[in-house]
């Protein structure tokens, strides 16, 4: 079952509150001062404008749509004298939403404009000065409270996003450090084996070779056998040392370690079982996954990210990633993506960007698998 994000529930709740506030006029419990169908048309236009502004992704026309919806709400409020107590709730909703959609200066303008319109509507409904002051002051405080609450939520989300980004960066550094440490330890052990046991076996082989010239026929047979065994052990040792130097790290564990435990993004990482990469290529892939995950949170505002790594028949290692966030017809790489592209270029690879459906990346390193076996 697909989980509906909290943002959608919040949007539906906002629409329900606005419709509920307009209930007395929509169901003709109270007649507006303008023709009913014109009032309903303004109401529907207000809802359409605010929904378009929510879908604008911060573009300038979205600000225009939101300001239009605010002005439409003022028209509704001033043409329903007697039910302003219900419709005034719309001003509170718009004050809360404005923090997400427009600049802080415009948020203040929206709250100020709402307050003036509410005061005028209260004046048209009642000549009681105290009632006008109380109603206007109450809704002003409600607007300020909801706007500040929304602002606090946005700041908390930004802090969590930055923490997640730093966490990804820290985990990537930890993965690379762990792999570097493991590689250094393998090299140390291989050198120790080569320098100590390998040296002694070489000396043993030389001594046995010298002893073969003995005139004792029976002793020479045993010496020949011992010399053959020493050469085999020395060959096995050299093979083991070479394999320890060339052994690739666990690519699956490394890539999953970069994105493990990220709370704000549903990430899946799939690496084909036979894919192997040397330390240089693995570092490029780890840094790529780090940048892809960070980009999905910071810019795409994605909820899901899918990453897959495969090895083609010609030895090319291919990384494919796609999120469900905001795409772009002509994606322009920023500093992070440019750094990733440069890393792939340095190992003879290439990167293709696709913003048609979410944001996708296909990065290839030709011959990476052959490089592992040829080292």
C-alpha positions as CSV (number, residue, x, y, z in Angstrom):
1,X,0.0,0.0,0.0
2,X,1.4,3.4,-1.0
3,X,2.0,5.8,1.9
4,X,0.5,9.2,1.3
5,X,3.0,11.9,2.3
6,X,2.2,14.3,5.2
7,X,2.3,17.3,2.8
8,X,-0.7,16.0,0.8
9,X,-2.7,15.5,4.0
10,X,-1.8,19.0,5.1
11,X,-3.0,20.3,1.7
12,X,-6.3,18.4,2.0
13,X,-6.8,19.7,5.5
14,X,-6.2,23.3,4.3
15,X,-8.8,22.9,1.6
16,X,-11.3,21.3,4.1
17,X,-10.8,24.3,6.5
18,X,-11.3,26.9,3.7
19,X,-14.5,25.1,2.4
20,X,-15.7,24.7,6.0
21,X,-15.2,28.5,6.6
22,X,-17.2,29.3,3.4
23,X,-20.0,26.8,4.4
24,X,-22.6,29.4,5.4
25,X,-22.5,31.2,2.0
26,X,-21.9,28.1,-0.1
27,X,-25.1,26.5,1.3
28,X,-26.9,29.9,1.3
29,X,-27.3,30.1,5.0
30,X,-26.1,33.7,4.6
31,X,-26.4,35.6,1.3
32,X,-23.4,37.7,0.1
33,X,-23.8,41.3,-0.9
34,X,-23.0,40.4,-4.5
35,X,-24.7,37.8,-6.7
36,X,-24.3,34.3,-5.3
37,X,-22.8,32.8,-8.4
38,X,-20.3,35.6,-8.7
39,X,-19.3,35.0,-5.1
40,X,-18.9,31.2,-5.7
41,X,-16.8,32.0,-8.8
42,X,-14.5,34.2,-6.8
43,X,-14.3,31.4,-4.2
44,X,-13.4,28.8,-6.8
45,X,-10.9,31.1,-8.4
46,X,-9.3,31.7,-5.0
47,X,-8.9,28.0,-4.4
48,X,-7.5,27.4,-7.9
49,X,-5.0,30.3,-7.5
50,X,-3.7,29.1,-4.2
51,X,-3.4,25.5,-5.5
52,X,-1.4,26.7,-8.5
53,X,0.9,28.7,-6.3
54,X,1.5,25.5,-4.2
55,X,2.5,23.7,-7.5
56,X,4.8,26.5,-8.8
57,X,8.0,25.2,-7.1
58,X,9.0,28.7,-6.1
59,X,8.6,30.4,-9.5
60,X,7.6,34.0,-9.8
61,X,4.2,33.2,-11.3
62,X,3.4,31.2,-8.2
63,X,3.9,34.4,-6.1
64,X,1.4,36.2,-8.4
65,X,-1.1,33.4,-8.0
66,X,-0.8,33.5,-4.3
67,X,-1.3,37.3,-4.1
68,X,-4.3,36.9,-6.4
69,X,-5.8,34.3,-4.0
70,X,-5.2,36.6,-1.1
71,X,-7.0,39.5,-2.8
72,X,-9.8,37.2,-3.7
73,X,-10.2,36.2,-0.1
74,X,-10.5,39.9,0.8
75,X,-13.3,40.3,-1.7
76,X,-15.1,37.3,-0.2
77,X,-14.7,38.6,3.3
78,X,-16.0,42.1,2.5
79,X,-19.0,40.8,0.6
80,X,-20.3,38.5,3.4
81,X,-21.1,40.9,6.2
82,X,-22.5,38.8,9.0
83,X,-20.5,35.7,8.4
84,X,-17.0,37.2,8.7
85,X,-16.4,35.2,11.8
86,X,-16.3,32.1,9.6
87,X,-14.5,33.5,6.6
88,X,-11.9,35.2,8.8
89,X,-10.4,31.7,9.3
90,X,-9.2,31.9,5.7
91,X,-7.0,34.8,6.6
92,X,-5.3,32.6,9.3
93,X,-4.8,29.7,6.8
94,X,-3.3,32.1,4.2
95,X,-0.9,33.6,6.8
96,X,0.3,30.1,7.7
97,X,0.7,29.1,4.0
98,X,2.4,32.3,2.9
99,X,5.6,31.4,4.8
100,X,6.1,28.5,2.4
101,X,5.3,30.4,-0.8
102,X,6.5,34.0,-0.7
103,X,9.3,36.2,0.7
104,X,9.2,37.2,4.3
105,X,8.4,40.8,3.4
106,X,5.3,39.6,1.5
107,X,4.3,37.5,4.5
108,X,4.2,40.7,6.6
109,X,2.2,42.4,3.8
110,X,-0.3,39.5,3.7
111,X,-0.8,39.6,7.5
112,X,-1.2,43.4,7.5
113,X,-3.6,43.4,4.6
114,X,-5.7,40.6,6.2
115,X,-5.8,42.6,9.5
116,X,-7.0,45.8,7.7
117,X,-9.7,43.9,5.8
118,X,-10.8,42.1,9.0
119,X,-11.1,45.4,10.8
120,X,-13.1,46.9,8.0
121,X,-15.4,43.8,7.8
122,X,-15.9,43.9,11.6
123,X,-16.8,47.6,11.3
124,X,-19.3,46.9,8.6
125,X,-20.8,44.1,10.8
126,X,-20.9,46.0,14.1
127,X,-20.3,49.6,15.2
128,X,-19.1,48.4,18.6
129,X,-15.5,49.7,18.9
130,X,-14.5,47.2,21.5
131,X,-15.8,44.3,19.5
132,X,-13.9,45.5,16.4
133,X,-10.7,45.8,18.4
134,X,-11.1,42.4,20.1
135,X,-11.9,40.6,16.8
136,X,-9.2,42.3,14.9
137,X,-6.6,41.8,17.6
138,X,-7.5,38.1,18.0
139,X,-7.2,37.3,14.4
140,X,-3.9,39.3,14.2
141,X,-2.5,37.2,17.0
142,X,-3.7,34.0,15.3
143,X,-2.1,35.0,12.0
144,X,1.2,35.8,13.7
145,X,1.1,32.6,15.7
146,X,0.4,30.4,12.7
147,X,3.0,32.2,10.5
148,X,5.7,31.9,13.2
149,X,4.8,28.2,13.7
150,X,5.2,27.6,10.0
151,X,8.5,29.4,10.0
152,X,9.7,27.3,12.9
153,X,8.7,24.1,11.0
154,X,10.6,25.3,7.9
155,X,13.7,26.0,10.0
156,X,13.5,22.6,11.7
157,X,13.2,20.9,8.3
158,X,16.2,22.9,7.0
159,X,18.2,21.8,10.0
160,X,17.3,18.2,9.6
161,X,18.1,18.4,5.9
162,X,21.5,19.9,6.6
163,X,22.2,17.2,9.3
164,X,21.2,14.5,6.8
165,X,23.6,15.9,4.2
166,X,26.4,16.1,6.8
167,X,25.6,12.6,7.9
168,X,25.9,11.3,4.3
169,X,29.2,13.2,3.9
170,X,30.5,11.7,7.2
171,X,29.4,8.2,6.3
172,X,31.0,8.4,2.9
173,X,34.3,9.6,4.5
174,X,34.0,6.7,7.1
175,X,33.5,4.2,4.3
176,X,36.5,5.4,2.3
177,X,38.7,5.6,5.5
178,X,37.7,2.0,6.4
179,X,38.4,0.7,2.9
180,X,41.7,2.6,2.9
181,X,42.7,1.2,6.3
182,X,41.7,-2.3,5.1
183,X,43.8,-1.9,2.0
184,X,46.8,-0.6,3.9
185,X,46.5,-3.6,6.3
186,X,46.4,-6.1,3.4
187,X,49.5,-4.4,1.9
188,X,51.3,-4.6,5.2
189,X,50.5,-8.2,5.7
190,X,51.5,-9.0,2.1
191,X,54.8,-7.2,2.5
192,X,55.5,-9.0,5.8
193,X,54.8,-12.3,4.2
194,X,57.0,-11.5,1.2
195,X,59.9,-10.0,3.3
196,X,60.0,-12.7,6.1
197,X,58.6,-16.0,5.0
198,X,59.3,-15.4,1.3
199,X,62.9,-14.5,2.1
200,X,63.4,-17.6,4.3
201,X,61.9,-19.9,1.7
202,X,64.2,-18.5,-0.9
203,X,67.2,-19.2,1.3
204,X,65.9,-22.7,2.0
205,X,65.6,-23.3,-1.8
206,X,69.2,-22.2,-2.3
207,X,70.5,-24.4,0.5
208,X,68.6,-27.4,-0.9
209,X,69.9,-26.7,-4.4
210,X,73.4,-26.7,-3.0
211,X,72.8,-29.9,-1.1
212,X,71.7,-31.6,-4.3
213,X,75.3,-31.9,-5.3
214,X,75.9,-34.4,-2.5
215,X,77.3,-37.8,-3.5
216,X,74.9,-39.7,-1.3
217,X,72.2,-41.0,-3.7
218,X,69.5,-41.6,-1.0
219,X,70.1,-38.2,0.5
220,X,69.9,-36.5,-2.9
221,X,66.4,-38.0,-3.5
222,X,65.0,-36.5,-0.3
223,X,66.7,-33.2,-1.0
224,X,65.2,-33.1,-4.5
225,X,61.7,-33.7,-3.0
226,X,62.2,-31.1,-0.3
227,X,63.4,-28.6,-3.0
228,X,60.4,-29.2,-5.1
229,X,58.1,-28.6,-2.1
230,X,59.9,-25.4,-1.2
231,X,59.5,-24.1,-4.7
232,X,55.8,-24.9,-4.7
233,X,55.3,-23.2,-1.3
234,X,57.3,-20.1,-2.5
235,X,55.0,-20.0,-5.6
236,X,51.9,-20.3,-3.5
237,X,53.1,-17.5,-1.2
238,X,53.8,-15.2,-4.1
239,X,50.3,-15.9,-5.5
240,X,48.7,-15.2,-2.1
241,X,50.6,-11.9,-1.7
242,X,49.5,-10.8,-5.2
243,X,45.9,-11.7,-4.5
244,X,46.0,-9.8,-1.2
245,X,47.3,-6.7,-3.1
246,X,44.6,-6.9,-5.8
247,X,41.6,-8.0,-3.7
248,X,38.8,-5.5,-4.3
249,X,36.6,-4.2,-1.4
250,X,33.0,-5.0,-0.7
251,X,31.3,-2.5,-3.1
252,X,27.8,-3.3,-1.9
253,X,28.6,-2.7,1.8
254,X,30.5,0.5,0.9
255,X,27.7,2.1,-1.2
256,X,25.0,1.1,1.3
257,X,27.1,2.4,4.2
258,X,27.0,5.9,2.6
259,X,23.2,6.2,2.7
260,X,22.4,3.9,5.6
261,X,20.0,5.5,8.2
262,X,19.0,8.6,6.2
263,X,15.5,9.4,7.7
264,X,14.2,11.8,5.1
265,X,14.8,9.7,2.0
266,X,13.7,6.2,1.0
267,X,16.9,4.9,-0.7
268,X,17.6,1.5,-2.2
269,X,21.0,0.4,-3.4
270,X,21.4,-2.7,-5.6
271,X,24.8,-4.0,-6.7
272,X,25.1,-7.1,-8.9
273,X,26.9,-9.9,-7.1
274,X,29.7,-10.2,-9.6
275,X,30.6,-6.5,-9.7
276,X,34.1,-5.8,-8.4
277,X,36.0,-2.5,-8.3
278,X,39.5,-1.6,-7.3
279,X,40.0,1.1,-4.7
280,X,40.2,4.0,-7.1
281,X,37.0,3.1,-8.9
282,X,35.2,2.3,-5.6
283,X,36.1,5.7,-4.3
284,X,34.6,7.3,-7.4
285,X,31.4,5.3,-6.9
286,X,31.2,6.1,-3.2
287,X,31.5,9.8,-3.8
288,X,29.0,9.6,-6.6
289,X,26.4,8.0,-4.4
290,X,27.1,10.6,-1.7
291,X,26.5,13.5,-4.2
292,X,23.4,11.8,-5.7
293,X,21.8,11.3,-2.3
294,X,22.7,14.9,-1.2
295,X,21.3,16.3,-4.5
296,X,18.1,14.4,-4.1
297,X,17.5,15.9,-0.7
298,X,18.8,19.4,-1.2
299,X,17.5,20.3,-4.7
300,X,15.1,17.7,-6.0
301,X,13.1,17.4,-2.7
302,X,12.7,13.7,-3.5
303,X,11.1,11.1,-1.3
304,X,12.5,8.0,-3.1
305,X,15.9,7.3,-4.6
306,X,16.9,4.1,-6.5
307,X,20.5,3.3,-7.2
308,X,21.8,0.3,-9.1
309,X,25.3,-0.8,-10.2
310,X,26.0,-3.4,-12.8
311,X,28.9,-4.8,-14.8
312,X,28.4,-5.1,-18.6
313,X,29.9,-7.9,-20.8
314,X,32.7,-5.6,-21.9
315,X,33.8,-4.9,-18.3
316,X,32.1,-1.5,-18.1
317,X,30.8,-0.7,-14.6
318,X,27.6,1.4,-14.8
319,X,25.9,3.3,-12.0
320,X,22.2,4.3,-12.6
321,X,20.3,6.4,-10.2
322,X,16.8,8.1,-10.3
323,X,14.7,9.9,-7.8
324,X,11.0,11.0,-7.8
325,X,11.7,14.6,-7.1
326,X,11.6,17.8,-9.2
327,X,13.2,17.2,-12.6
328,X,14.4,19.7,-15.2
329,X,14.1,19.7,-19.0
330,X,17.7,21.0,-19.2
331,X,19.5,20.1,-16.0
332,X,22.5,22.3,-15.3
333,X,25.0,20.6,-13.0
334,X,26.2,22.6,-10.0
335,X,29.5,22.3,-8.1
336,X,28.6,19.0,-6.6
337,X,27.6,17.3,-9.9
338,X,30.5,18.9,-11.7
339,X,32.9,17.4,-9.1
340,X,31.3,14.0,-9.6
341,X,31.6,14.3,-13.4
342,X,35.3,15.3,-13.0
343,X,35.9,12.2,-10.9
344,X,34.5,9.9,-13.6
345,X,36.5,11.7,-16.3
346,X,39.6,11.1,-14.3
347,X,39.1,7.3,-14.5
348,X,38.0,7.4,-18.2
349,X,34.3,7.4,-17.5
350,X,31.4,9.6,-18.5
351,X,28.2,10.9,-16.9
352,X,24.7,11.5,-18.5
353,X,22.0,13.6,-16.7
354,X,18.3,13.2,-17.3
355,X,15.6,15.5,-15.7
356,X,12.6,14.4,-17.7
357,X,11.1,12.1,-15.0
358,X,12.4,13.1,-11.6
359,X,16.2,13.4,-11.8
360,X,18.3,10.6,-13.2
361,X,22.0,9.9,-13.6
362,X,23.8,7.2,-15.7
363,X,27.6,7.1,-15.1
364,X,29.9,4.6,-16.8
365,X,33.5,3.5,-16.3
366,X,34.6,1.5,-19.3
367,X,37.0,-1.3,-18.6
368,X,36.8,-1.0,-14.8
369,X,36.4,-4.8,-14.4
370,X,39.4,-5.5,-16.6
371,X,41.5,-3.1,-14.6
372,X,40.8,-5.1,-11.5
373,X,42.2,-8.3,-13.0
374,X,45.1,-6.7,-14.8
375,X,46.5,-4.9,-11.8
